[in-house]
Each structure stands twice: as structure tokens, then as C-alpha cells.
């Protein structure tokens, strides 16, 4: 029986490769244009997403200068959850949640609504939710939006099923590439997590799409669509942007420290995965499928929590900055970890359209900073890469994608010297997390997210 299944899978793989090669031979120019447009769609969605969140964040901070946070934050959180939940429930129920699980489910042959409608609603509802204070990231929605654009391109091409799966995965990777300015990270993510494949023709299609997305994102930033980032100089051309510049050293002794950090992060990340999944289950028990009530209630609770905290906590981008620049002490780092651990789980449980990669990076960075300061106090030494290694290790342990995590953390510094220490920490945390459960948080979320249709 197992032998016949193996032969069947092998035959399906051969047929898939043949259908893709035939499409490339017969319509190669159309395919190239489709890949470029997929990259453009993913980049445009990512840039608009970041720009929209930035504008809402600025407006929210202006209101806080003139009014009490105890009034502004719960009110905006509740209204943001209400509006975002209403858009999703009435126009595109598939736009709820992170978006990564929806693309993964589609690629695993689950029945999932796709198309531009889902992507557009994801864009607007995600901007409203995150901009009103939900502590989530733009990368999950960008993955779903990129996949939605890609699905539409494949539909217009009348492409075979095998190619449709490849281009949807490529579109998802392109969305990630556009958000993090990490084309290699997006490319590896599409192969490592979304497709679980490494066929040469698949590699070519995916790498072209993700690099197109990164290039389009730079062009869109150049014309001023994204006020949060640069990427192009009219005199010098495209620039390799370093979000953070750090002095990187890697000594033999660092291996021991990085392995120890990987063990700590691996255990903590699995605890985080279980917490998030538990909160999602509790949310379904408490609220059922009433997404609007669930999101608006969660928005109010999050607003109350953040109103009681220092001003740094009111912008998730500010938290990432102070962690990466290592400008805080251990107590503040642990406070950031604890607050984001709790609140990002609450936000995810509400069904808000936002991603977990961004919170994961901050959680890992704050844990790396706290552990680094603790190690320095005990041994009088800590590796210079500890914060970024913690960022990558946390993502690797939660998503079970160590290579993707390494390149996402690398994209923050663009320093090749950091790759080796990142890999050590990411591989260690990945292996430790797999001892508890071999499946990523997204694989475990699929059944929770796609079980029933949403209601008001």
C-alpha cells in the first residue's frame, strides 16, 4: 500500500513538473509578465500597508498628546476592532487572522477563498486594526495579499494546478520580502515553509517573484508611497539599507553562548506558541464566531493595558527600535517581553488581521537582550550578536523555519558577519522546539482558523 502511494506521489510530481515546463515553453513571456505583476502587487500591498499603519499611528500619537491615554487608547482600540471586524465579516471572512495560515491551507489543498477581494479587505482591515493599537505585524497580511494577487494572475493565465500552487507560494514569499526588504528571506520562506519543495523550476519562479517584489518596493518607496523607509537615492541609485548598524564580532567562545541562548529561546518560543493557541481556543469558546464583538472587546482590553504602560509601548515599531539599539536595561527588556507575550496572544485570539513575525522578532530580541545582560553580569562577557540572534531564534522556533528566520534577522543589519551566529542560534532553537512539537504555530493554527464561517 505504501509503495503504491509512493509511486502515485512520484507520478504526480512528474506530471506537475511537465505541466509547468509546458506552460513556460508555450507562454514564457506571459509568465514573466505575470511574475512581475505578482511582485508589483505584493510590493504595492506591503508598502500601502506600512504607510497606512504609519499614518494611523501618527494620528493616534497626536491624539495622545492632547487627551488622556485612558480615554484615547481603549476608545480607538474598540472602534478599530469594531470597524475591522465589520469589514471582514461582511465583505471577506477569509481576511481574518494572520493570513499565513490561509495561504498554507490553500497550498495543502484545503478549500480556502482566494482572490483580490480577500487581499483588498485584508489591506484595509489590517491597517485599521494595527493602526488602532493591536500589537501585530504587517507581514502576515502581506503574505496573504501577495498570494491573493498571485492566484488572480494564475487564474488569468488559465494555468495548471501545479503552477498555480507555485505562483501563490511565490506571491506569499514576495509579500514577506516587500515588508522586511528581505528578498532572500521571502524566497527561502516560500520554499521552506509554504511549498516544502526545492525543484529547480520552482526555485527559479519563486526567486524571480520575490526579487521583483523587493525591487518594486524600492521603486514605490522612491516615489514617496512609504513614509517609513528609503531605498533609492536619485544621485546614487538603489542603496543597501541597514536598519541598524552594529559592531559584529564572532569569537569561538560565542558558540557556547549562542547555543545556550538557542535552548532558552526554543523553550520559551514553544511556550508562546501554546499560549497563543490556547487563547485562540478560549476566544472561540467565549465569543463563538462573533468576530465583531470579539475584536472590539479585545481592542478595548488592549487599550486599557497600554494606557497603563510607558509611552514606548504605544508603538510596536518603537519597541523594536529600542530593543535593536540595546538602549534599555534588563527590567525594561523583560517588561517588553512580558507585555508583548500577553497582548500579541490576545490580539491573535481576537482574529485581528495581523502577523506574528513582527512580535516574534521583538520577543526574541528582548529575551536576547535580557539574557545577554544576565550573562555579562555572571561571566563578564556576552556576544555582540545576542539581540539579533535572539530575534532570529524566536522566529525559527515558532515557525519551524530556521533559514528564513536567519535571513529576516540578517535583513536588519545587512552584515554578512552576523549570518553564522544567527544560524547557530536559529538551528538550536528550532531543534529544541521540535522536541516539544514538530509542527509550527501556523500548521497548528490552520484547523482553528478555518473551521467554521464567521458570523456577526
C-alpha positions in Angstrom: 0.0 0.0 0.0 2.8 2.4 1.0 4.7 1.5 -2.2 1.6 2.3 -4.4 1.2 5.7 -2.6 4.8 6.5 -3.1 4.6 5.7 -6.8 1.4 7.8 -7.1 3.1 10.8 -5.5 6.1 10.3 -7.7 3.9 10.3 -10.8 2.0 13.4 -9.6 5.4 15.2 -9.2 6.5 14.2 -12.7 3.2 15.4 -14.1 3.4 18.7 -12.2 6.9 19.4 -13.5 5.8 18.5 -17.0 2.8 20.9 -16.9 4.9 23.8 -15.6 7.6 23.2 -18.2 5.0 23.1 -20.9 3.5 26.4 -19.7 6.9 28.1 -19.6 7.7 26.9 -23.2 4.3 27.9 -24.6 3.7 31.2 -22.7 7.1 32.2 -21.3 6.5 35.9 -22.0 3.1 35.9 -20.3 4.6 34.0 -17.3 7.4 36.6 -17.0 4.8 39.5 -17.0 2.6 37.6 -14.5 5.6 37.1 -12.1 6.5 40.8 -12.5 2.9 41.9 -11.8 2.7 39.5 -8.9 5.8 41.1 -7.4 4.3 44.5 -8.0 1.0 43.6 -6.4 2.8 42.2 -3.3 5.1 45.2 -3.1 2.2 47.7 -3.5 0.2 45.9 -0.9 3.1 45.8 1.5 4.1 49.5 1.0 0.5 50.7 1.3 0.0 48.5 4.4 3.1 50.0 6.2 2.2 53.6 5.0 -1.4 53.2 6.3 -0.3 51.9 9.7 2.3 54.7 9.9 -0.4 57.4 9.3 -2.8 56.0 11.8 -0.1 55.6 14.3 0.9 59.3 13.9 -2.7 60.4 14.3 -3.1 58.2 17.4 0.0 59.7 18.9 -1.2 63.3 18.2 -4.5 62.5 20.0 -2.5 61.2 23.0 -0.6 64.5 23.3 -3.9 66.3 23.8 -6.0 63.7 25.6 -5.7 61.1 28.4 -4.4 57.7 27.2 -7.1 56.1 29.4 -9.7 57.7 27.1 -7.9 57.5 23.7 -6.4 54.0 23.7 -9.4 52.0 24.8 -11.8 54.0 22.6 -9.6 53.7 19.5 -8.9 50.0 20.2 -12.6 49.3 20.5 -13.6 51.3 17.4 -10.7 49.9 15.4 -11.7 46.4 16.3 -15.3 47.1 15.5 -14.6 48.6 12.1 -12.0 46.0 11.1 -14.3 43.1 12.3 -17.2 44.6 10.4 -15.2 44.8 7.1 -14.1 41.2 7.4 -17.4 39.7 8.5 -19.5 41.5 5.8 -17.1 41.5 2.9 -14.4 38.8 3.2 -14.5 36.4 6.1 -11.2 34.8 4.8 -9.4 38.1 5.6 -9.3 37.4 9.4 -6.3 36.2 11.2 -2.6 36.3 10.2 -3.1 35.3 6.6 -0.2 32.9 6.6 -2.4 30.0 7.7 -4.8 30.7 4.8 -2.0 30.5 2.2 -0.6 27.4 3.8 -4.0 25.8 3.9 -4.5 26.6 0.2 -1.2 25.1 -0.7 -2.1 22.0 1.3 -5.2 21.5 -0.9 -7.7 22.9 1.6 -10.8 24.8 0.3 -9.9 28.4 1.0 -11.4 31.6 -0.6 -8.8 33.4 -2.7 -8.8 36.4 -5.0 -8.2 40.2 -5.0 -11.4 40.8 -2.8 -9.8 39.0 0.1 -6.5 40.8 -0.4 -8.1 44.3 -0.6 -10.2 43.7 2.6 -7.1 42.3 4.3 -5.3 45.5 3.4 -7.9 47.9 4.8 -9.0 45.9 7.8 -5.3 45.2 8.8 -4.4 48.9 8.6 -7.4 49.8 10.8 -6.7 47.0 13.4 -2.9 47.5 13.7 -3.2 51.3 13.4 -5.7 51.4 16.2 -3.3 49.6 18.6 -3.4 45.8 18.0 0.2 44.7 18.6 0.6 42.7 15.4 2.8 43.0 12.3 2.1 43.7 8.7 3.9 40.6 7.3 1.1 38.0 7.7 -1.4 40.1 5.8 1.3 40.9 3.2 1.8 37.1 2.7 -1.9 36.6 2.1 -2.2 39.7 -0.1 0.8 38.6 -2.2 -0.7 35.1 -2.5 -4.1 36.6 -3.5 -2.6 38.7 -6.3 -0.6 35.6 -7.5 -3.8 33.5 -7.5 -5.5 36.1 -9.7 -2.6 36.1 -12.1 -2.7 32.3 -12.3 -6.4 32.4 -13.0 -6.0 34.9 -15.8 -3.3 32.7 -17.3 -5.6 29.7 -17.0 -2.5 28.0 -15.5 -2.4 24.3 -14.5 -2.9 23.5 -10.8 0.8 22.8 -10.2 1.8 26.3 -11.5 -1.0 27.9 -9.5 0.4 26.5 -6.3 3.9 27.6 -7.1 2.9 31.2 -8.0 0.7 31.5 -4.9 3.6 30.5 -2.8 5.9 32.9 -4.7 3.4 35.7 -4.1 3.3 34.9 -0.4 7.1 35.0 -0.2 7.0 38.2 -2.2 4.8 39.8 0.4 7.2 38.9 3.1 10.2 40.2 1.0 8.4 43.5 0.5 7.6 44.0 4.2 11.1 43.2 5.5 13.2 44.3 2.5 14.5 40.8 2.5 14.2 39.1 -0.9 16.3 36.1 0.1 14.2 35.7 3.3 11.0 35.8 1.2 12.4 33.3 -1.3 13.6 30.9 1.4 10.3 31.2 3.3 8.3 30.2 0.2 10.4 27.1 -0.3 11.0 26.2 3.3 7.5 26.7 4.8 4.9 27.2 2.1 6.0 24.7 -0.6 8.4 22.3 1.2 9.9 21.9 -2.3 13.3 22.6 -4.0 12.7 21.6 -7.6 14.9 23.8 -9.9 12.0 25.2 -12.0 10.2 26.1 -8.7 13.3 27.8 -7.3 13.5 29.9 -10.5 9.9 31.0 -10.4 9.9 31.9 -6.7 13.2 33.7 -6.7 12.2 35.9 -9.7 9.0 36.9 -8.0 10.5 37.7 -4.6 13.3 39.8 -6.1 10.7 41.6 -8.3 8.7 42.4 -5.1 11.8 43.8 -3.4 12.7 45.9 -6.4 9.1 47.2 -6.9 9.0 48.1 -3.1 12.2 50.2 -3.5 10.6 52.0 -6.5 7.4 52.6 -4.6 9.3 54.0 -1.7 11.3 56.2 -4.0 8.1 58.0 -5.2 7.1 58.6 -1.6 4.3 56.0 -1.1 6.0 54.6 2.0 7.0 57.4 4.6 8.6 54.8 6.9 11.6 53.8 4.7 14.0 54.7 2.0 15.7 52.6 -0.6 16.5 54.8 -3.6 18.7 57.9 -4.0 18.3 60.0 -7.2 22.0 60.5 -7.4 23.3 57.2 -6.3 20.6 54.7 -7.3 19.5 51.8 -5.1 21.0 51.7 -1.7 21.5 48.7 0.6 19.6 49.9 3.6 20.8 48.9 7.1 18.0 49.4 9.5 20.5 49.0 12.4 24.3 49.3 12.3 26.1 47.2 14.9 29.7 46.3 15.5 29.7 42.5 14.8 32.3 40.1 16.3 32.2 36.3 16.3 34.6 34.5 18.6 34.9 30.8 19.2 33.5 31.2 22.7 30.4 32.7 21.2 29.3 29.2 20.1 28.6 28.2 23.7 26.7 31.4 24.5 24.6 31.2 21.3 23.7 27.5 21.8 22.7 28.4 25.4 20.5 31.2 24.0 19.0 28.9 21.4 18.0 26.5 24.1 16.4 29.2 26.3 14.6 30.8 23.3 13.5 27.4 21.9 11.7 26.5 25.2 10.2 30.0 25.6 9.0 30.2 22.0 7.2 26.8 22.3 5.5 28.2 25.5 4.5 31.2 23.4 3.0 29.0 20.7 1.0 27.1 23.2 -0.2 30.3 24.8 -1.4 31.8 21.5 -3.2 28.6 20.5 -4.8 28.4 23.9 -6.0 32.0 23.7 -7.5 31.3 20.2 -9.4 28.3 21.6 -10.6 30.3 24.5 -11.7 33.1 22.2 -13.9 30.6 20.2 -15.4 29.3 23.4 -16.1 32.8 24.9 -17.3 34.5 21.7 -18.1 31.7 19.2 -18.0 33.2 15.7 -19.0 36.7 16.7 -15.9 38.3 15.2 -17.0 41.9 15.6 -17.8 41.6 19.3 -14.6 39.6 19.8 -12.3 42.2 18.1 -13.9 45.3 19.6 -13.8 43.8 23.1 -10.2 42.9 22.6 -9.4 46.4 21.3 -10.8 47.9 24.5 -8.8 45.5 26.7 -5.6 46.2 24.8 -6.2 49.9 25.1 -6.6 49.7 28.8 -3.4 47.6 29.1 -1.3 50.0 27.0 -2.8 53.1 28.8 -1.2 51.9 32.0 2.3 51.5 30.4 5.0 53.9 29.5 4.7 55.8 26.1 7.3 53.5 24.4 4.7 50.7 24.4 2.2 52.6 22.3 4.1 51.9 19.0 5.3 48.4 18.1 7.9 49.9 15.8 9.3 51.9 18.7 9.7 48.7 20.8 11.7 47.1 18.0 13.9 50.1 17.8 14.8 50.3 21.5 15.5 46.6 21.6 17.7 46.6 18.5 19.6 49.6 19.7 20.0 48.0 23.1 19.2 51.3 24.8 17.3 49.8 27.8 18.1 47.7 30.9 17.2 44.2 31.8 14.0 45.1 33.7 12.7 47.1 30.7 13.6 44.3 28.3 11.7 41.7 30.4 8.7 44.1 30.7 8.6 44.4 26.9 8.8 40.6 26.6 6.0 40.0 29.2 3.7 42.7 27.8 4.1 41.7 24.2 3.9 38.0 25.1 0.4 38.6 26.6 -1.0 41.2 24.3 0.0 39.7 21.0 -1.6 36.5 22.1 -4.8 38.4 22.9 -4.7 40.2 19.6 -4.3 36.9 17.7 -7.1 35.3 19.6 -9.4 38.1 18.5 -9.0 37.2 14.9 -7.4 40.5 14.0 -5.8 40.7 10.6 -2.1 40.9 11.6 1.0 38.9 11.6 3.1 37.3 14.3 6.6 37.6 12.7 7.0 41.2 13.9 6.0 40.4 17.6 8.2 37.3 17.4 11.3 39.4 16.4 10.7 41.8 19.3 10.1 39.0 21.8 13.3 37.2 20.7 15.3 40.4 20.8 14.1 41.4 24.3 14.9 37.9 25.5 18.3 38.1 23.9 19.0 41.4 25.5 17.9 40.3 28.9 19.9 37.0 28.7 22.9 39.0 27.4 22.9 41.4 30.3 22.5 38.4 32.7 25.4 36.6 31.0 27.5 39.7 31.2 26.9 40.1 34.9 27.9 36.5 35.6 30.7 35.9 33.1 31.8 39.5 32.2 31.3 38.7 28.6 28.4 38.4 26.0 28.5 38.1 22.2 27.8 41.2 20.3 25.2 39.3 18.2 22.9 38.3 21.1 20.0 40.6 20.4 19.7 39.8 16.7 20.4 36.1 17.4 17.5 36.1 19.8 15.3 37.7 17.2 16.0 35.0 14.6 15.9 32.2 17.1 12.4 33.1 18.3 11.1 33.2 14.8 12.8 29.9 13.9 11.4 28.1 16.9 7.8 29.3 16.4 7.6 29.0 12.6 10.0 26.0 12.3 11.8 27.8 9.5 15.4 28.4 10.8 16.9 29.5 7.4 14.1 32.1 6.8 14.5 33.3 10.4 18.2 33.8 9.9 17.7 35.9 6.8 14.9 38.0 8.3 17.2 38.9 11.2 20.1 39.4 8.8 18.0 41.9 6.8 18.0 44.3 9.8 21.8 44.7 9.7 22.8 43.6 6.1 26.1 42.5 7.7 27.4 39.1 6.4 29.4 38.5 9.6 26.2 38.1 11.5 24.9 35.1 9.4 27.0 32.4 11.2 26.0 33.3 14.7 22.4 33.7 13.6 22.5 30.3 12.1 23.8 28.7 15.3 21.1 30.2 17.4 18.3 29.6 14.9 19.2 25.9 14.3 19.5 25.3 18.1 16.1 26.9 18.9 14.5 25.1 16.0 15.8 21.7 17.2 14.8 22.4 20.8 11.3 23.5 19.8 10.8 20.4 17.7 11.4 18.2 20.7 8.1 19.5 22.1 6.1 19.6 18.8 7.2 19.0 15.2 4.6 21.4 13.8 4.9 25.2 13.5 2.5 27.5 15.2 0.9 28.2 11.7 0.4 24.5 11.0 -1.4 24.2 14.3 -3.5 27.3 13.6 -4.9 26.0 10.3 -7.7 24.0 11.8 -8.5 26.7 14.4 -8.7 29.5 11.8 -10.6 27.6 9.0 -13.0 25.5 11.0 -16.2 27.5 10.5 -17.6 30.5 8.6 -17.7 33.8 10.5 -20.9 35.4 11.8 -21.7 38.8 13.4 
